[in-house]
Amino acid sequence: MKIRPPFFTIALLSSAILGYEILLMRLFSIIQWHHFAYMIISLALLGFGASGTFISIFQDSFSKRFSHVFLINIMLFALSSIGCFLLAQSIPFNPDEILWDYWQPLRLLGIYLLLALPFFFAANAIALALTCFHWRIASLYAFDLMGAGLGSLGIVLLLFVAMPLQALFIIGCIGLGALVLAAWELGFQQRNTVYTVSLVIGITIIILHNNNELRLSPYKELVQIQRIQGTEIISEYSSPLGLLSIVQNDIIPLRHAPGLSLNAKTEPPEQIGVFTDGGGLTAITRESGNPADYAYLDQTTSAAPYHLAQLNKVLILGSGGGSSILQARYHQAQQIDAVELNPQLIRLLHEDYAEFTGHLLNGDTVQLFQGEARGFISETQEHYDLIEIALLDSFAASSAGLYALNESYLYTVESLQDMLKKLQPDGYLAITRWIKLPPRDNLKLLATAVDALDNSGATNPGNQLVFLRSWQTGTLLIKNRPFTNEEIEALKTFCNARSFDLDWYPGITPDETNQFNQLAESYFFQAANAIINNERKDFFERYKFALEPATDDRPYFFHFFKWSVLPEIISLRNSGGLPLLEGGYLVLIATLFQALVASTILILLPLLFFKKTIMTASPVTAAISRNRVIIYFSAIGLAFLFIEIAFIQKFILFLHHPLYAVAIILTAFLMFAGLGSGFSQRLIQSGLYQPAITFAVIGIVVLGFLYMAFLQSIFSTNQSLTMPHKIILTVSLVAPLAFLMGMPFPLALAKLGNIAPEMIPWAWGINGCASVVSAVLATLLAISIGFNAVIVLALVLYSLAWASFPIQRS
Amino acid sequence: MNYLILKQFILLWLTLSLSILALPDGLAKDPFAVKRAKMIETIEAEIKTGYGNLANKKLDDNVISALNSVPRHEFVPKKLQHSAYDNRPLPIGHGQTISQPYIVAIMTNLLHVGKNDSILEIGTGSGYQIAVLAELVSKAYSIEIIEPLGKEAQARLQRLGYDNITLKIGDGYYGWEEHAPFDAIIVTAAASHIPPPLIKQLKPGGRMLIPVGSRFMVQELLLVEKSEEGKVRTQQLLPVAFVPLTGKH
């Protein structure tokens, strides 16, 4: 072949694919729910695996017409990236009906297949380029990785300036850009035709773009509220953290006051609703000038600490629309610091609705910081009378789209310990959560608090805890000192006046519990009593939901599922038992199962049905051990993402901001892996396959263990660095590991290319499938054994890959 | 060949017509009666196997009779009529659902309404729940916030002859002051809290029931009881026979 490899096209295409993948997660988080978004996109990525199979089978004819096939696949990517999403969103899939309505699984399958197409076309183009230019395979792969790195950074920037649907059309246009670039880079003879076609398609895309809108599931909160007469979406703001929809209704006002006492006589003043990704309502409340209008804020469980002492310095983590700030102000706190992750939400309070809220944030008392809770806690020098984790999952929810794995570093043992350190000696840590039936969240939180107090040196944690609840919300109060009798008397008065139940305080008796809001049994008291009095192991075993506290290594506070209970729940499906299922975990299991089945088929298909093509086309291919190829490429596919995902988690705790942490680490990983791949090209030219792989694997294993041992202390020592310095440190820590991790894949591909280039697409497909399985498996493993164990497993997998190289039969 | 098919068709038609004639009067008029009876049988069986929140683990006779009287298939979209008596919730358009019959049965039973009672429903939806309750009480009021849904329900209930149901379209937050107080209130529309005016409009000794959860899955039944002295307390009931804690080893 005389034409030179299309390096820049591969980079641009690869950046578009990565951007598209992240964008799809955003789009599906808006129109559906994010755990399903995760499943849909994971499986759509199997398009990569399918492309390996497809090219394996048809590579002879494709290689002869490389330029044409390459260009057509890029064009199909550009078209399908837009078209397939628009078609997929018009399929009325409703996850809630999946167990009743047999059409739903078919609809889901339809969505997978549609969304797999863009990945399939793009991967075809890349796999074909790798096969046809196998002598520059490492360089090509380097461009592929570096393009992906730029794509991950680019999409975050794009999502700040474009609405999600606009971003979809822009990515389609980038695909067209790749088409034009490819025609130019390949010196394609009819390139003028390609330019014209691209231009026509581009103009059509721009025209069509205005006629489309996102179709949200009719069961999302935002769509539901829009059906009420008078509801108006007055503005929308989009960022990678979420799509904010600001909703107003002048006819039937919004009244958002979760957890309000049954004895309350007042209702909230006028409110404006803010929805994130069509759900997660938080309200901005009008300043009426009359303090009595805010009396409702004294009628929720979260008001309890204000009745125990005069609280002057208050910190609110997750301020959302500002209800907790108003509550603190209502109770005359002198200094209110609040932290919110989403800058657009802050802008709403600071600018757009500053007047509406009576300049809530501009007073002397209130200061709102943009940032993440753990980060703020670790950096602040202040000590507070009250630290409140407000009742909105805004920290978790706002990052839903980019980061749908459900980790939460807010409700871990270490997090609570950090917060306790930032309290005044008699200060309170107050955490309010929804009451679920049967109880889950609050019990796990209680167990987490007991661990945190134990670790902080408390001799009797039970004396430093109080739990109270309404029918809807429960508030846990934690202190660094025992609660006094005066405090307990004040609590009893507070709860009696509001019909709230006290389920734990030092000295409580069973007959005082479960009075106003009666559950079948006094579960909260039983749990608290068992956990505090060292019967926790037995209680955790007997309880049908997982209650073991979350830690930074296993940050899955929202994971309550136990396999042993599944048969019972299934047997109760016709008598209202399905809500007992913890959907998120099962969706993950279902995703893994489907990915494994599809991957096995895709990997074995070329072997079983096209033996002639791959196995005996030439005597040399017969010398390749197919088992070794499968082991090698699966192992590095699994290991690469295991390490990437686990280190993203570890660095989030250092950089604190989930969005920036993910973007920076992902970009750094891909860029330096790209450089590693580029470096491999030199070693390949010298024929140093085996030493290079040995060097890379030893390096990865050594660095992996070193990081596991010392990363935590590096983070602790450098916690006070400024953000730019933290980023530099992060990138320099990621760089050597990623550089080495970028080497094994191109080295083995090049080796394969040397002996049997026709097997390259198959190896590419195996790697693609393994990557999909890996992403899902990493989360499942982290839930049960923690991220450190995931890293160890990855290092074992790298060693296994090393052992299975060279890939020839021995 | 064609003649044979025609002959078979005529035979089948004759058999079906004769079998309908042979059925009891009610069943002949209402082809869904068998399905409805089967639905009630299923609900009773599910409750019998363990649901502990009803006395003797069985539905009251008047609740069974009410469920038997209401033609549920009239409350679902035409294309879903074949599933109307399946024990599952169904979408009715406008992002709303008709509840699972099992849940409707339990909620109706838990309200313990009497013949002379006056009840209020917030969130009419298809109108099925209020129709079932209207079989048991003298006056039933219902408020629907979504206009097209309310109009559809109104026309349907009129057509089916439910004279004791009064329906209005509007905001249910303030209840229905002019018909208050009520012996029972059922709130099927999602709200972030229980509106204080509704608690005020509940008679002393009255019961309010709120299903909590998503449109398709009820997680909890919140039963609010107002004592004769006006004190309010709640019972938080699972709609299912499930005990989260296994016995001590």
Chai-1 contact restraints between the chains, C-beta under 6 A:
chainA,res_idxA,chainB,res_idxB,connection_type,confidence,min_distance_angstrom,max_distance_angstrom,comment,restraint_id
A,D96,B,F216,contact,1.0,0.0,6.0,A-B,restraint_1
A,W100,B,R88,contact,1.0,0.0,6.0,A-B,restraint_2
A,P218,B,G95,contact,1.0,0.0,6.0,A-B,restraint_3
A,Y219,B,G95,contact,1.0,0.0,6.0,A-B,restraint_4
A,Y219,B,R215,contact,1.0,0.0,6.0,A-B,restraint_5
A,V223,B,G95,contact,1.0,0.0,6.0,A-B,restraint_6
A,Q224,B,G95,contact,1.0,0.0,6.0,A-B,restraint_7
A,R227,B,H94,contact,1.0,0.0,6.0,A-B,restraint_8
A,R227,B,I146,contact,1.0,0.0,6.0,A-B,restraint_9
A,I228,B,I145,contact,1.0,0.0,6.0,A-B,restraint_10
A,Q229,B,E147,contact,1.0,0.0,6.0,A-B,restraint_11
A,I252,B,D171,contact,1.0,0.0,6.0,A-B,restraint_12
A,H256,B,S192,contact,1.0,0.0,6.0,A-B,restraint_13
A,A257,B,H193,contact,1.0,0.0,6.0,A-B,restraint_14
A,P258,B,S192,contact,1.0,0.0,6.0,A-B,restraint_15
A,L260,B,H193,contact,1.0,0.0,6.0,A-B,restraint_16
A,L262,B,V232,contact,1.0,0.0,6.0,A-B,restraint_17
A,A264,B,P196,contact,1.0,0.0,6.0,A-B,restraint_18
A,K265,B,P196,contact,1.0,0.0,6.0,A-B,restraint_19
A,L437,B,E220,contact,1.0,0.0,6.0,A-B,restraint_20
A,L437,B,Q236,contact,1.0,0.0,6.0,A-B,restraint_21
A,L437,B,L238,contact,1.0,0.0,6.0,A-B,restraint_22
A,P438,B,P244,contact,1.0,0.0,6.0,A-B,restraint_23
A,W471,B,L222,contact,1.0,0.0,6.0,A-B,restraint_24
A,W471,B,T234,contact,1.0,0.0,6.0,A-B,restraint_25
A,W471,B,Q236,contact,1.0,0.0,6.0,A-B,restraint_26
A,F516,B,R233,contact,1.0,0.0,6.0,A-B,restraint_27
A,N517,B,T234,contact,1.0,0.0,6.0,A-B,restraint_28
A,Q518,B,Q235,contact,1.0,0.0,6.0,A-B,restraint_29
A,L519,B,Q236,contact,1.0,0.0,6.0,A-B,restraint_30
A,R542,B,L245,contact,1.0,0.0,6.0,A-B,restraint_31
A,R542,B,T246,contact,1.0,0.0,6.0,A-B,restraint_32
A,Y543,B,L245,contact,1.0,0.0,6.0,A-B,restraint_33
A,K544,B,P244,contact,1.0,0.0,6.0,A-B,restraint_34
A,L572,B,V240,contact,1.0,0.0,6.0,A-B,restraint_35
A,N574,B,E46,contact,1.0,0.0,6.0,A-B,restraint_36
A,N574,B,N87,contact,1.0,0.0,6.0,A-B,restraint_37
A,S575,B,E46,contact,1.0,0.0,6.0,A-B,restraint_38
A,S575,B,Y102,contact,1.0,0.0,6.0,A-B,restraint_39
A,S575,B,V240,contact,1.0,0.0,6.0,A-B,restraint_40
A,G576,B,P239,contact,1.0,0.0,6.0,A-B,restraint_41
A,G576,B,V240,contact,1.0,0.0,6.0,A-B,restraint_42
A,G577,B,V240,contact,1.0,0.0,6.0,A-B,restraint_43
A,L578,B,M217,contact,1.0,0.0,6.0,A-B,restraint_44
A,P579,B,G213,contact,1.0,0.0,6.0,A-B,restraint_45
A,P579,B,M217,contact,1.0,0.0,6.0,A-B,restraint_46
A,P579,B,Q219,contact,1.0,0.0,6.0,A-B,restraint_47
